């Protein structure tokens, strides 16, 4: 798992995918989108923190670990290798 | 501990299924018998006589009471035994459990779990099922597969391309990325896949009359554990909803599923297709009913097969998940959480009422 960005609060990351309208309006809504033309998932916690991963299980674990791994509105900008251990289809 | 969450509402039947007779159905491991009183109220009781366990669903109904078909023990709508053969005194313990039921949106819902905790406000809505603005076709298929396999199936529509090719699947479904949202408080998963320029599958070309490529939106809204909604929007390619006013250049189909565990290895698959176009066209109705039944049966065959595979595999089998599974993984997590919460609530309620 990558470490949090120590450079202080930054603007939330945005996936390069045109995001459909946000549909769920609850207090604690998590959101996961695909980064366009990659296999990278970008997860947005309801606290405002974002995180990238290529493994959906690892991404959910990170998101649902709130507030242990995040929770202050900061942005984790460290990005894993977009295609680890994969071969081209 | 059962694999399904307790202290939850589940779809038990369609309203139209419960009429003059007795309907036996096992919901979450509970054999239940359903009937409708003369005043129209739906009743759910345990489906076994307290005397020698004869199924009450195979008995008969008289004056809103069930008369057991074996020895004649008679039960009222609360489950109390009101008559026994050759007995003037009815034992106080002669009672079958009654379940809380509610009818909403043409569905009969039953509360599985501690009956004191039943809360009508928690029943998720599907108002189009009972709306004059929609025409609905529906059916129910029993699966010989655990309910989690049906949840997995419906949360990942990429399988349409392969399992349902030629019906509802086209290449774009599996190729278009999805967006997933999860409301942790409401236990809702939303999976959105919007295709801008897609092939029109026969299921929609023949029902809508669209000739050519389409804009196809699939927005899945899963209300764990039981209700699954697929909001489907179909329009000629390039036709997007107006910023204001009704989206009247598009066709809308609401695909609804009641996902109800019956036993640990059987599931009731309630399926419904509602449309807001060609409301009175019987040919379209027949086409959608026949075609959707075919699609459902393709899933039934696949999931019944998968159940055997899963039952036969070694413990701790490592499956692979990829990006298309993001929604299904979220649904699994919510179900796991609800199973634990349901058990905790029941345990807490028992602790309060213990002497």
Contacts between the chains, C-beta under 8 A, distances in Angstrom:
chain1	res1	chain2	res2	distance
A	17	B	177	6.3
A	17	B	179	7.5
A	19	B	179	6.5
A	20	B	179	5.7
A	20	B	192	4.9
A	20	B	194	5.6
A	22	B	181	7.1
A	23	B	181	6.0
A	23	B	190	4.9
A	23	B	192	6.7
A	23	B	219	6.9
A	23	B	221	7.7
A	24	B	181	4.7
A	24	B	182	7.6
A	24	B	183	4.6
A	24	B	186	7.6
A	24	B	188	6.2
A	24	B	190	5.3
A	26	B	183	3.8
A	26	B	184	7.5
A	26	B	185	5.3
A	26	B	186	5.2
A	26	B	188	7.6
A	27	B	185	5.9
A	28	B	183	6.8
A	28	B	184	4.4
A	28	B	185	5.3
A	29	B	181	5.6
A	29	B	182	6.7
A	29	B	183	5.1
A	29	B	184	7.7
A	30	B	181	6.8
A	30	B	182	4.6
A	30	B	184	7.0
A	30	B	330	7.8
A	31	B	179	7.1
A	31	B	180	7.2
A	31	B	181	5.0
A	31	B	182	8.0
A	32	B	179	7.0
A	32	B	180	4.5
A	32	B	181	7.7
A	32	B	326	5.3
A	33	B	177	7.6
A	33	B	179	4.8
A	33	B	180	7.8
A	34	B	177	3.6
A	34	B	178	7.0
A	34	B	179	7.5
A	34	B	323	6.3
A	36	B	177	7.7
A	39	B	323	6.2
A	41	B	323	6.0
A	41	B	326	6.6
A	46	B	184	7.8
A	54	B	323	7.9
A	55	B	321	7.8
A	56	B	321	5.7
A	56	B	322	7.0
A	56	B	323	5.9
A	56	B	325	5.8
A	56	B	326	4.5
A	56	B	329	5.5
A	57	B	321	5.6
A	57	B	329	6.3
A	59	B	326	7.7
A	60	B	326	7.8
A	60	B	329	5.7
A	60	B	330	6.6
A	60	B	333	6.4
A	64	B	333	6.9
